[in-house]
Amino acid sequence: MPAFVTSDLSPASQSTARKNILQLVQLRWIAVVGQILTIAVVELGLGVDLPLAPMGVVLAALVALNLATLLRLRTHAEVSNTGLFLALAFDAAALTAQLYFSGGATNPFAFLYLLQVTLSAVLLEVWSTWAMVLITTACFAGLAVFNQPIAVPGEDAGSLFRLHVQGMLICFVLDAALLVVFVNRIGRNLRERDARLADLRQRAAEEDHIVRMGLLASGAAHELGTPLATLDVILSDWRRMPRLASDPELAPEIEEMQAEVRRCKAIVTDILRSAGEARGEAPVITTINAFLDDIVQDRRSARQGANLVFQNRFGPDLPIVSDTALKQVICNVIDNAVDASPRWVGFAARREDESLVLEIADRGTGFPPEMLANLGKPYQSSKGREGGGLGLFLVVNVLRKLGGRVSARNLSEGGALVSLTLPLASLAIEETRANGR
């Protein structure tokens, strides 16, 4: 039985290895059926006496190996290069045993060794491929010396030669067909693995980019905290100065300046909270509707010149834990829509099965085709600003971390629509999750 014990393969490579060994299982079933048919034709059609008992034992061993392999895979055991090598080596040994009982190297089906060598070249590491070459070569050479010859009754030398050529033709067609089918399947598995690995590398690069951006934002927030606090103190002192407090023009402006400074301080606090550095902050328990209303109120306050139309079709309210990062990315999408279409932005929320779906629509110029094709990639901006285009990049990655997804498209009537889909389980309160299990 293959030793599926240890493996240093990545999850993507491990999945491919499991698919490949399943291809070997299918090939082994074909071999079992083909050998049974061949034995039946030779025994019954040609009248050749074959040692059916030992050949039956070999077939039983192949069936047992397949059943054991499938059982092992159901336990999610890892598949290593050694396991694949041992499986192919066992198949070569089984073929050698069957050829030994049916003429040895003179059997036209001896060329099936090439199938084992080709599969090993595709599936295995270099050392094990050469080991398989040595094993099959030694088996073929051994069959030339050690074998049980078969005699076809009532056939002369010419007839035997024709039968041999016909057998070689059948072997060639079988070899070629199996190689085309299974090498194509294995190649597809390897291409899928490469695509998954490329995606994982891209995600790792994006997450590294986000970490560096988070460190930069956190550092900037720390640096801005002190001057903002100083400005707040100075403006408070100015408001208490009789000469300025009595000025009907300066007093409202000072009050407005102080409100904006405190807003900047709140933004800095949110940045630090998102980075996990706010002191004394606890997760905020709220509800879906309250969370959405807070976002709408915040954006209407920050973008007073914009026409933000909110439609809440979520249905019965649910308790959640407010996620600051999620709130920030939703606000970011709304801000982008306001920049593109300040006269009207639609913000709709609905429930779709066990997901929260948020749709932000605008009546702007829409997304360029290349931006839709590279949705979520950094520095893809429709505003033409150098270094811009990080908004949707952060939205896609935050939603992905929460198990959600982001999609965008241009509307036929003009403008664009961005859809955010988020599993409700990712926002659920821990006690609610526990009670739901």
N, C-alpha and C positions, 0 to 999 in steps of 0.2 A: 504494500500500500504506500502511496507517495507520502513523503514526510512533510506534511503541511504544518510545520511547527513554528519556525521563526522566519521573519522576513524583515528587511530594512526598507521595503518599498513604501512609497508615499501612498495615501489613500486612493489617489487617482490611479497610480500604477497597480495597486492591489486589486482594485476593481477590474482593471484590464486583465490581470493575471487570472482572476476567477473566471472571467468570460472566456479566456483562451483555454483554460483547462476543461471548461464545459464543451468547447469545440473538440477537444481530444476525446471526451466522453462520447459525443455524437459519432465521431470517426470510429471509435471502438465498437459501437453498436453496429455500424455499417460493416465493420470487419467481421463481427460475429455472424451476422446474417449472410454475408458473402461467403464465408468459409462453410457454413452449413449448406448453402446451395451448391457450392463447388464439390463438397464431399458427396452430396446426394447425386450430382450428375456423374461424377467419376465412378462412384460405387454402383449406381443403378443403371446409368446410361452406357458406360463403357465396360462394366463388368469387372472392374479392378477391385481386388480385395485390399482394403485399407485397414490399418489398426485403429478401429473406431473407438475403442475404450480410451487409449491414451490421448487421442485427438479430442475426444469429448471432454477429458479432464482439462485440457488447455482451454477449450471454449468456456468451460465452467469457471476457470480462473479469470478469464477476461470479464465475464459477467459479474463475478464477485468483486473484481477491482472496480468496475463501474458503479456498482451499488454502494461499495464502501466510500468511493470518492464523492458520490452525491450526498451520502449521509454526512460525511465530513464537512462538506461545503455548507450544509444546512446548519451546522453549529458555528458558522462564521469563522472557521479556522482560516488562518492566513495561508497564502499560496506563495511559496518561494521558488527561486530558480532551481534549487535542488529537488523540490517536489515535482516540477515539470520535467526535469531531467530523468528522474526515476520512473515517472509515468511512461515517457518515451522509451526508456531502456527496457521496461517490462514489456511494452508492445513489441519491441525488437526481439526479445527473448521468446515471446509467444509465437511470433512469426517463424523464428528459427526452429522451434519445436515442431510446428506443423509441417515445415519444409523437410525436416529430418525424417518424418514418418511418410513423406510422399515424394521421394526421389532426390532430395537434397538440392545441390546446385543445378541439377538438370531440370528442376521444376521451373517452368517459365514464370511463375509468380515470385521467383526470388528477387526480381527487380523492384518489388514493393519496398525493399530496403531504402530505395531512393526517396520514397515518400517520408520515411522516418528522418532521413538526413536533411531533407528540405525543411520539414517542420522544425527541426532542432535549430537550423540556421536562422529561422524567422523568430523563434520563441526564446531561445536560450542565450546565455552569455557565451563569449568566445571559447572559454576553456571547456565548457560542457558540450558545445557543438563539436569541437575536435574530438572530445571523448566519445561522442556518439558515432563519429566517423570511424574511429578505431574499433568500437564495439561491433558495428555492422560489418566492417571489413573482416574482422576476425570471425564473425559468425558465418559470413559467406565462404570464407576460406575453409573453415572447419567443415561446412556442409559438402565441400568438394571431396573431402576425405571420409567423413563419417556420415552415413545416411542409410536409410532402408530403401533400396531400389524398388520400383514398382514395375510390373509387367502387364501390358495390355494384351489380353488374349485375342488371338486371331488376327493380329495386325503385323504387317511386314515392316521393314525398315523405312520404306517410302511413306507409308501411312503414318508411322510414328513421327517422322519428321514434319509431315503436314499438321499433325495434332500439336506438335511442339510450336510450330509457327503460329497456328491459330491461338494457342494459349498465350504466346508472347504478344499477339495483337490485342487480345482481351486485357492482358495485364497493362499494356501501354495505354489503352483507352481509359481503363480504370484509374491508373496512376495520374494521367493528365487531367481527367475530370475532377478527381478528388483534390488535386493540387490547386486547380483553378478555383474551386468552390471554397475550400478551407483557407487557402492563403489569402483570398480576397476578404473573407470574414475576419481573419486575424489582422490583416492590414487595416480594415475598418476599425477594429477595436483599438489598434495602436494609434490611429489618427484621432479617434475620440479621446484617448488618453492624453495625447499631445495638446489637444484643444483645451481639455480641462486643466492641464498643468499651466498652459499659457494664461488661462483665466485666473488661476490661483496666483500666479506671479503678478498679474496686473492688479489684482485686489491687494496683494501685499504691498505693492508700490504705492497704491492709492492710500492705503492705511498709514504707511510711513509718511506720505505727504500730509495727511490729516494730523498726525502726531506733531510734525514740525510746525504746522499752522497753529495747532493748539498751544504749543509751547510759546510761539511768537505772540499769540493773542493774550495768553496768561501773563507773559512778561510785560507786554504793553499795558495791560490792565493794572498791574502792580505799579508801574511807573506813573500812570495817569491818576492813580488814586490820591496821591499826596497833593499835586497841584489843584485838583478839583476840590479837595477838602479845604485847601487854602482859599480858593476863590469863594467857596460857600461862606466861609467865616468873614471874609472881607465884605461881601455883599450884605451879610447880616448886620455887620457894623455900619455899613452905609445906610441901611434902612432905619437904623436907630438915630442917625445924625439929624438933629432938628432942621438944619438947613436943607438937606436933601429930602427928608421926609415931608417937608411942607411944600416942596416944589411939585405942582400938579403934573408936570411933564416927565420929570425924572423918576418920581416914586413908582409909577406903574412899570416903567422900563426896568428899573432895578428889580422889582418883584418878578418880572418876566425873565430877566437874566438869571435870577436865583432859581426859578423853576426849571430852566433849561439846564443849569449846572447840576441840579439834583437829578434830573432825568439822565444826564451823562453818568452820574454816580450810580444810578440804578442799572444802567447798561453795563458798566464795569462790574458791578456785583453779579449780574447775570452771567457775564463771561467767566468770572471766577467760580461761580456755582457750577457752570457747565464743565469746568476743569476740575471740579471736586475740591476746590480750595476755599470755599466760603465757610466761615466759622459759625458754628451754632445753627446751621441750616438743616432742616429735616425735610424729607420728601413731603410734598403737599398733596393731601388727599382731597380730591374734588370729584366732579362728574363730567361726563362727556359734554353735556350742554353748557355747563359752567366754564369748562375749558375752552370751548369754541367761542362763547360769548366774550370771554376775557381777551381772546385773540382779536376778535372783531373790534371791541372797544379800544384795545391798545393801538390797532392800526388806524382806526378812525381818528384817534387823538393825535397820533404821530403824523398822519397824512391828511390834514384837515381839508385840503383842497380837492381831495379825491372823492369820487362817488363809489363807495363800496357797498354793494347789494348782497346781503347775506340771506340764504335760504337754508333752514335747518329741517331736513326731512329724516333725521336719524330715527325718530320714534321714541319708545320708552327709554328714559335716562338710565345710565349705568355709572356706578362709582369706579373711579380710576385713580392712579397715582400720576399727578401732573409731571410731565417730562419737560424740563427746560430746553433741552436741545431740540426736542420735537417742536416745541412752540417757536423757537427761533427759526427753524428751517421753514415752517409754514408761513411765518411772517416774511421770511425772505422771498418766498414765491409770490406772496401778495404784493410785496414792494416791487418786484420785477414787473408784475402785471400793471401796477399803478404807473410805473415809469413808462410803460409802453402805451397805456390807455388811461390817462388820469380822469377822463370824463365818465368812464364806466368800467367797473371790475365786478364780475360775479363770483361769489364764494358760496358754494353749495356743499352740504354734508348729508350723507345718507348711510344707511346700514345695508350691507350686502353680505348675506349669510353671517359669518362670524368676523367680518371685517368692517372697519370704518373707512369710507371712501370720501375723500375731499377733492373737489374739483374747483379750480381757479381759472376763470375765463376772462379774456380781455378782447378789446376791439382794435388792437394795434396792427402792426404790419406782419405779425406772425414770426415763426422761427425760420431762419435760412435752412435749406435742405441739408447742408453739411452739419449743422448743429443738431438736427433731429437724428441724423445718422450716427452721431457721436455723443448722444445724450449721456450726461453724467461724467464725461471726460473733463479734466481741468482745462481752464483757459479757452473754453468754447463760449464766446460771448457774441450776442447780437448787437451790442452797443459800440463795438469797435474800440473799447478802451484797452490800452496795454496793461496786461496783468489781470484783466477782468475775466469773468466767466467762471468764478469759483462758487457762485451761488448754487446752481443746479448740481455741481459736483458734490457739495456738502449735503444737499438734500438727498441725492441718490444714496450716498454712503450712510447717512443717519437712518434713512428708511430701511436700507438693507440690514443694518445692525439690529433693527427692531423686527426683522422678518417681513418687512413690507416691500413695496415696489413703486416705481415712479414711471409714468408714461406721459408723453406729450405729443400733440398733433396740432396742425393748423386747421382752422374751421373753414368750411366752404364759404360762409358769409363774411369771412375776414376775421382776423384775430387768431388767437391761439388758446388751447385748453391744456392745462397740466393736471393730471390725476394722481393723487397720492392714495395708495391702498395700504392699510395698516391692520394687522391682526389685532383684534380686541384683547386677546390673551396677553399681548406684550405690554398692555397698559393696565391690566387687571391688578387689583390689590391682592397681596399674597394670601390673605385669609380667604378671599373669594375663590382663588385658584384651588386652595386646599379643600374647601368645602365642595368644589365642583368635581373633585376627583373621586 
